[in-house]
Amino acid sequence: MTIQPAALLAVAIEEARAGLAEGGVPIGAALFDAEGTLLGRGHNRRVQDGDPSLHAETAAFRNAGRRPIYRDTIMVTTLSPCWYCSGLVRQFGIGHVVIGEAKTFSGGHDWLAEHGVTVTLLDDPECIGLMTDFIRARPELWAEDIGVEVSEIEAT
């Protein structure tokens, strides 16, 4: 079976849209096994739950439950993973990360690739549009999410 990254990304996009509808940051993620079976999905819930550690990748990882190893899993995320989420990928040895876009935010995906993680960057227009619109509408919330001052956010 050949796994199509865009088909996997569709699940993460659904999650991102759910997060936006709840008043949160529109980032979604999903964890799949090597055959493309969905293990867990989630979205950024920092605002909704008042939990600064509840990023999309973290939510998907938690929702997937325990596994003895993660080398054969694929983390799919609508946005380049931040350092926190990149650390999760490295800590648990997730072997492949599919990223919807890295134009609005370039996290740790180059670092992941340098350390043996397969990285697929899709530059998906829907993901870019979700984040561009969100950053424009809620720059203060986006600044909080990535740990910077609003003045540090470049115009997109």
Secondary structure as GFF3:
##gff-version 3
##sequence-region A 1 156
A	DSSP	alpha_helix	5	21	.	.	.	ID=ss1
A	DSSP	beta_strand	28	33	.	.	.	ID=ss2
A	DSSP	beta_strand	38	43	.	.	.	ID=ss3
A	DSSP	alpha_helix	46	49	.	.	.	ID=ss4
A	DSSP	alpha_helix	56	64	.	.	.	ID=ss5
A	DSSP	beta_strand	73	77	.	.	.	ID=ss6
A	DSSP	alpha_helix	83	92	.	.	.	ID=ss7
A	DSSP	beta_strand	96	99	.	.	.	ID=ss8
A	DSSP	alpha_helix	109	114	.	.	.	ID=ss9
A	DSSP	beta_strand	118	121	.	.	.	ID=ss10
A	DSSP	alpha_helix	125	137	.	.	.	ID=ss11
A	DSSP	alpha_helix	139	146	.	.	.	ID=ss12
A	DSSP	three_ten_helix	150	152	.	.	.	ID=ss13
###
